[in-house]
Amino acid sequence: MQLILDWDRYHFAENMRFSKPRLFAFCAFVFLPTLYVILSNFLGLNSAIFDFAVQRGIVFPGESDPYFWARLMPLSTEYLVFTVLFAAILLSVWGRRGLIDFSPSIGLIGAVGIIYTIDNIFPNGEFTPFQFFVPATATLASFILSFMGYRVSLSTAQSMPKLVAFNQNGVFGANIAWPCSGVESFVIYTIVAILFLKITGYSWKEKLAYFGIGAIVTYLINILRIASIYVIGVNSDGVTVMRFHDYYAQLLSILWIAVYPLLIIGTKILFEKMVFTEIAR
């Protein structure tokens, strides 16, 4: 996305004239992600990461699968490794300029890896700094469900609020942890918005306004996502609601984050045309 939006700033033919040591480093860094995938998936690295996680205490007795979170450690580790390798590739091509210019892109991969790692080490809402935002999210979701005609019960006594919704068709309840409260969506939105607004010619006031509006809508969409999960949970089976929770629900926030820059550009062009037409008159 960054290369597409800012293509004219990067002259690949000119920058690819490497010295031999730099060319060797570039080739090595480009090959390392593929090597990591081979090691992790075919030569036992993922199993080693899982064993290390278990040895470090990422085991939670009492759950249906006490090793569930340890099994996710290879994925979060892969994100962190790819962050370092991506930064190394940029450094070998453009030097410090590459790290600075592509810092939002590096930050996006790294942020996802860090969030996943925190959630694996502190599951079920144990990472209390992020849980701070959850009660407000759960409360707003309960308001929406009530407005839609569902009877709701919300308990915020524990670290993870428990929201239950029901009607004549059925009942659905779940604890809401911080990954479901919009933290992940807001991190992704923040990085994409910074990436987009960074290359625009807007004033800092315009950038701040656009960022604020997008952040509010991102948060509201996440609340609607939670309400949608409960609507499906009440009116369908567990398999359907989990499929929606794990896959389709995530697309709501991602779709908005992807479309919002286009909306900014479109409204800006429309406003300028309206001003130009008014001046012409």
Helices and strands as residue ranges (DSSP letters): H 2-5, G 7-9, H 12-15, H 20-42, H 45-55, H 68-71, H 73-94, H 96-101, H 103-121, H 128-131, H 134-147, E 151-155, E 162-167, E 170-175, G 178-180, H 183-198, H 204-235, H 238-243, I 244-248, H 249-280
